[in-house]
Amino acid sequence: MPAIKIENLSKKYVLRHETAEKYVALRDVITGGARKLIRGLRHPLGGGREAEAGSEEFWALNDVSLEIPQGERIGIIGRNGAGKSTLLKILSRITEPTRGRVTLNGRVASLLEVGTGFHPELTGRENIFLNGAILGMSKAEIRSKFDAIVDFAEVERFLDTPVKRYSSGMYVRLAFSVAAHLESDILIVDEVLAVGDAGFQKKCMGKMESVANDGRTILFVSHNMGAISELCTSAALLHKGQLLMQGAVPQVIEQYSRLTLNDQETGVQFADDERKPSSILSVNIRNARGENSNSFDIADEIVIEVSYRVKQVAAGLQLTVTLSRNMVDVLHSFDTDDDDVLPMREEGLYTATYRIPGMTLKAGSYSASVFIGTPELLIQALEHVLAFDVEEWSVNTTAKSYRRERPGLLISPGKWATRMTEEARDAAA
Amino acid sequence: MWFNASKPDMTVQRTPHTDQVESLTIEAGRADAHYWRDLWRFRELLTFLAWRDILVRYKQTVIGVAWGLIRPLLTMLVFTIIFGTLANLPSHGVPYPVLVFSALLPWQFFANALSDSSNSLLSNAGMISKVYFPRLIVPASAIVVSLVDFAITFVLLLAVMLWYGIYPDWRMLTLPVFVLLALATSLGAGLWFAALNTKFRDFRYIVPFVVQFGLYVSPVGFSSEIVPEKWRLLYSLNPMVAVIDGFRWAVIGGSAKIYWPGFITSVLFISALLFSGIMYFRKTEKTFADVI
C-alpha cells in the first residue's frame, strides 16, 4: 500500500486581470450582473454566453499522477510556478483539487511554514501549546513532548518571555522544534529549512533524517538541490503543472538542469553596424567544456565569450562585462584589468573570453551586460544581453555562508584559519 | 495552570505506529466524511484559539477586565436616562436599570460574537492558508471569547440586581436555554458573514451597520410589550426579540412575559439561520485558502 497515491490531480485557478486585488467586491458583482442583464435585454439571442472579460484560467496542476511508497523520502523539484506549492496545499488539505484524487495512508503532518499562528504577545510556553494545537496535537501530546521541544529549541531560559522579545533565531528554533515533534506517518515539508542560523539548520536536517529513518514517508520541497540529494531517496520533477519525471535523485536533477538549459538563449549574434568604429558580433555563454549553457553548478567555471570587429584603430579600447543578480550589479570587469597600459587594437576580428572560476557566484539568476568603448567614448552597450542560472547542485549549502538566501553578493574568496591560542585552565589553578 | 505541567506524562503518549493506519481520500467536491470527526479531534484548538484571544486582549489593554465592565455600565446609564427618565417608558415594575441591563447582557454578547466571528477568518488568514483544520473552529472560537465576556458581565448583572434588592427565582435556571438561543443566533449569522467576508470584503462595512442598527430595532432600551399587539409577530422575525424577552423573563421575573407565538417564530427563524449558515460555510470553506 503506497503512503501517498495521487491520481490525475488537477487544480485550476481563475486569474482576474481587471483588479489588482485578489478578492471580489460585492459592488462589482452587482454592477457586473446589471451590465450583463442589460446586455442580455439588448441582445436576447446572443452575447450572454461570451467569456467573462478579464479573467483567465490557469492550471497550476495538470493531470499529475504519482505514487509514493511507504518510507520513501521524495524531493519535489521544479521552477517557480511549476505547481509545487499547489501540490503541497492539496496534500495538506488547505485547498481542494479541481479534478483527480489523492489517497493518503497514515497520519499526515504538514509544515508549509514554521510558526503558523505564533502570537508575539504570548510567551514561549504559551506559543508551544498554541502552535501544537494548530498543527493538530492534543494537549496531552504537547505536554508529553514539552521538554523535548524546549530542549531541541534551546530556549529554556526564555520560556516565560513573550516571543516578541525573542531574536529571530530563537523564534525560528522554537517554531521548528514544535513542528519537528509532531508525530506522523507522512511528513510534508516546504522550504522551511531556509530559515535560522547554519548550526540550527544542520540540526533540523539531522532531525528530518532521523524522522525518515523511523520509516516514515517524507515529501520535501526545496530549491536547494544539495539538500535534496542529501536527504531524499527519490525525486519528482514538476514543470508547468505537469509531472515530467520521477526517479533517482541525480537523474531527476540532471533532467531539471537540462530543462532550465533548453529554455533560454545561450548565445546572441549581432549584425555589424557600419557606422560604429567597433562593433560586437556575438556574445556566448559556455561551460568549461566549451558547450553553450546557461545553467551552471555553483562549482562550475563560467565562460563568457565576446567577438567583436574593430574597424578603426582605437587606443584604449576596452570590453566590459557586468553581471547582475536581481537587478543588482554584483561584478564588473574590464578585459584590460591585467594591462598596465591600455592596449592598442588594430583593425580586425577579436574574440575575448572571460572566465569566472567556480565557487565565485552564489546560486541565483544572473544577467550579463557587455559594453565596448574607450575611456572617453562608449561605443556599444548590450545591457542584460544574456541570462543564466547558478544552482546549488553539487554542494549542500544549508550550513554555508553563501547559501542563496543569505546576505552577501559573491562567495567570499577569503580563507579562514582558527587555532587555539590559550588552553582553558581551571580558575583555581 | 494546565500549561505549566512540564513533566512528561507517560500515560498519555501516543504510539501512532502501532495504531491502525488511518486513511484519507482527497477529491474534488467530496463531502468530507471525516468532517465532524475532525471537528471533534480539533476541539482543543477551539479552546486554544479562544484562550489566545482572551490572553492577548488582557495583555494588551491596560485596564483589561475593567473594560468589559465599564462598557455595559455606561450603556445602561445612558439607556436608563433616555428611555426610562426622558421617554418615561414602562418597566414591568422593576427598576429601569435592571430592565435595561437584563437585555444588554444578551445583546452585547450577540453584537460582540457577530462582529468577531465575521472578522475571524480574515484575522486568521495566515493560519488558514498554511494549515488544515476544520474552518468552523475559527468563528466558533470567536463566539467562545464573547461567551467569556458574557460570563463576566453576568456577574455584574447579579450585582446590579442585588443592589436594587431583586433576587433571582427558579426561572433563572432556564437561562441556559436562552443563552443557547443567543449562541445559535450569533453563530448562524456569524457563519454567513464570515464566509461571505472572505469573498466579498464589503461585508466588513455591513456587519457594524447591522450591529448598530440592531440595537435600536431590538428591545434593549425598552420592553417589547410597548410594541402594538398586531405588529408583534412581525417584530419577532428579529431573532434577538425572543432572546431578550426570554432573558428578561428568566432574570427579573415579576411581570415580564414571553409572547409565545413570537417566540416560536423566532426559534424557527434562528434554527433556519443556523442550519443555512453551517451549510453555506461548509460549501465555501474549501475555497477560503484560495481567496483569502
Interface residues (C-beta under 8 A of the other chain):
Chain A: M1 Y13 K22 Y23 V24 A25 L26 R27 V29 K89 I90 L91 S92 R93 I94 T95 E96 P97 T98 R99 G100 R101 V102 T103 L104 N105 G106 R107 V108 S110 L112 E113 T116 G117 H119 E121 L122 R125 E126 F129 L130 A133 I134 L135 G136 S138 K139 A140 E141 R143 S144 K145 F146 D147 V150 P162 E183 S184 D185 G215
Chain B: W2 F3 N4 A5 S6 K7 P8 D9 M10 V12 Q13 R14 P16 H17 V21 E22 S23 L24 T25 I26 E27 A28 G29 R41 F42 E44 L45 F48 L49 R52 L55 V56 K59 Q60 N124 G126 M127 I128 S129 K130 V131 Y132 F133 T198 K199 F200 R201 D202 F203 K286 T287 A289 D290 V291
